[in-house]
Amino acid sequence: MTVPADRHLVEVSGTEALWLLEGSGQGRLVYVRRDLAVVRPATHVMEYGRLIVRSPVQAAAVSGRALLTYQVDEIRAPAGTGWTVTAHGPADVIADPDEAAHYRRTLPGWAHGPHDTLLRLHPQSVSGFRLARTVTGAGR
């Protein structure tokens, strides 16, 4: 399979990547378990420079982890345009019952019970790309 020559990635600034991340509400939580990458759907909100994530994962699977990755994108098919953003940093499980209740009311989840975890991710790096197409025949 070949990639059409008119598609390319354009790196965006950290500020624009954060803006794209804040404007979205769903993404993917990525972590390593038993030497394998695990990807789970998640919802999120940015508050006070922290990314609050609700994902169907057991708290024990992510607590004590040094770093987690969160990925968000919006890709328009079949054009192949859009954007992708990745945030990476340390995270902790939200254990305070009042804070957890607030986020359970405001962030929709996929599962309830032991597979419903709220995390506070402190992004140390945020990067992003716009997925673009070269305009052909411009000016004709």
C-alpha positions as CSV (number, residue, x, y, z in Angstrom):
1,M,0.0,0.0,0.0
2,T,1.4,3.4,-0.9
3,V,0.6,6.8,0.6
4,P,-0.7,9.4,-1.9
5,A,2.0,12.0,-2.5
6,D,-0.3,14.8,-1.7
7,R,-0.7,13.8,2.0
8,H,1.7,15.2,4.7
9,L,2.0,15.9,8.4
10,V,2.5,19.5,9.6
11,E,3.7,19.8,13.2
12,V,1.7,22.3,15.3
13,S,2.9,24.3,18.2
14,G,2.4,23.1,21.8
15,T,-0.2,25.9,22.3
16,E,-2.2,24.8,19.3
17,A,-1.9,21.1,20.3
18,L,-3.3,22.0,23.8
19,W,-6.1,24.0,22.1
20,L,-7.0,21.0,19.9
21,L,-6.9,18.7,23.0
22,E,-9.2,21.0,25.0
23,G,-11.7,21.2,22.2
24,S,-12.1,17.5,22.1
25,G,-13.9,15.3,24.6
26,Q,-12.8,11.8,23.7
27,G,-9.5,10.0,23.2
28,R,-7.5,7.0,24.1
29,L,-5.5,6.2,27.2
30,V,-2.3,4.2,26.5
31,Y,-0.3,2.3,29.1
32,V,1.9,-0.7,29.2
33,R,0.9,-4.0,30.9
34,R,3.0,-7.1,30.8
35,D,5.3,-5.6,28.2
36,L,2.3,-4.9,25.9
37,A,0.7,-1.6,25.0
38,V,-2.9,-1.4,26.1
39,V,-5.2,1.2,24.5
40,R,-8.6,2.1,26.1
41,P,-11.2,4.6,25.0
42,A,-11.6,7.6,27.3
43,T,-13.3,10.9,27.9
44,H,-11.5,13.9,29.2
45,V,-11.5,17.5,30.2
46,M,-8.6,20.0,30.7
47,E,-8.7,21.9,34.0
48,Y,-6.0,24.0,35.5
49,G,-3.4,22.6,33.2
50,R,-4.2,19.0,34.1
51,L,-6.0,16.4,32.0
52,I,-8.8,14.6,33.8
53,V,-9.4,11.3,32.1
54,R,-12.2,8.7,32.7
55,S,-11.5,5.4,31.2
56,P,-12.7,1.7,31.5
57,V,-9.5,0.4,33.1
58,Q,-8.9,-0.9,36.6
59,A,-7.2,1.6,38.8
60,A,-4.7,-1.1,39.9
61,A,-3.5,-1.4,36.3
62,V,-2.5,2.3,36.1
63,S,-1.8,3.4,39.7
64,G,1.9,3.6,40.5
65,R,2.8,4.0,36.8
66,A,5.4,6.7,36.3
67,L,4.0,8.0,33.0
68,L,0.9,7.6,30.9
69,T,0.1,8.6,27.4
70,Y,-3.2,10.1,26.1
71,Q,-4.0,10.4,22.4
72,V,-6.7,12.4,20.7
73,D,-7.5,12.8,17.0
74,E,-10.0,13.9,14.5
75,I,-9.5,12.4,11.1
76,R,-11.9,13.0,8.2
77,A,-12.1,10.1,5.9
78,P,-11.8,9.6,2.9
79,A,-9.9,12.9,2.6
80,G,-7.4,11.9,5.2
81,T,-7.3,15.4,6.7
82,G,-7.6,16.4,10.4
83,W,-5.2,16.4,13.3
84,T,-3.7,14.2,16.1
85,V,-2.4,15.2,19.5
86,T,-0.5,13.2,22.1
87,A,0.0,14.2,25.8
88,H,2.5,12.4,28.0
89,G,3.2,12.7,31.7
90,P,2.7,11.3,35.2
91,A,-0.8,10.5,36.4
92,D,-2.5,9.7,39.6
93,V,-5.9,8.1,40.4
94,I,-8.5,10.5,41.7
95,A,-9.2,9.0,45.1
96,D,-11.1,11.9,46.8
97,P,-14.8,10.8,46.9
98,D,-16.2,14.3,46.3
99,E,-13.8,15.1,43.4
100,A,-14.5,11.7,41.9
101,A,-18.3,12.2,42.2
102,H,-18.0,15.5,40.4
103,Y,-16.1,14.0,37.4
104,R,-18.5,11.0,37.3
105,R,-21.3,13.5,36.9
106,T,-19.6,15.6,34.2
107,L,-17.6,13.0,32.2
108,P,-19.5,10.2,30.5
109,G,-18.0,6.7,30.9
110,W,-18.2,3.4,29.1
111,A,-18.3,1.1,32.2
112,H,-19.3,1.3,35.8
113,G,-17.7,-0.5,38.7
114,P,-14.1,-1.6,39.0
115,H,-13.4,-0.9,35.3
116,D,-14.2,2.8,35.6
117,T,-11.2,4.9,36.7
118,L,-10.7,8.6,36.9
119,L,-7.1,9.9,36.4
120,R,-5.4,13.2,36.7
121,L,-2.6,13.4,34.1
122,H,0.0,16.1,34.4
123,P,1.2,16.7,30.8
124,Q,4.9,17.1,30.6
125,S,4.9,17.0,26.8
126,V,2.2,17.7,24.3
127,S,2.7,17.3,20.6
128,G,0.5,17.5,17.6
129,F,0.2,17.3,13.9
130,R,-2.2,18.5,11.3
131,L,-2.9,15.9,8.6
132,A,-3.0,17.9,5.4
133,R,-3.3,17.5,1.7
134,T,-1.4,19.5,-0.9
135,V,-3.7,21.6,-3.0
136,T,-3.2,20.7,-6.6
137,G,-4.2,22.9,-9.5
138,A,-4.2,26.1,-7.3
139,G,-4.4,29.3,-9.2
140,R,-5.7,27.8,-12.4
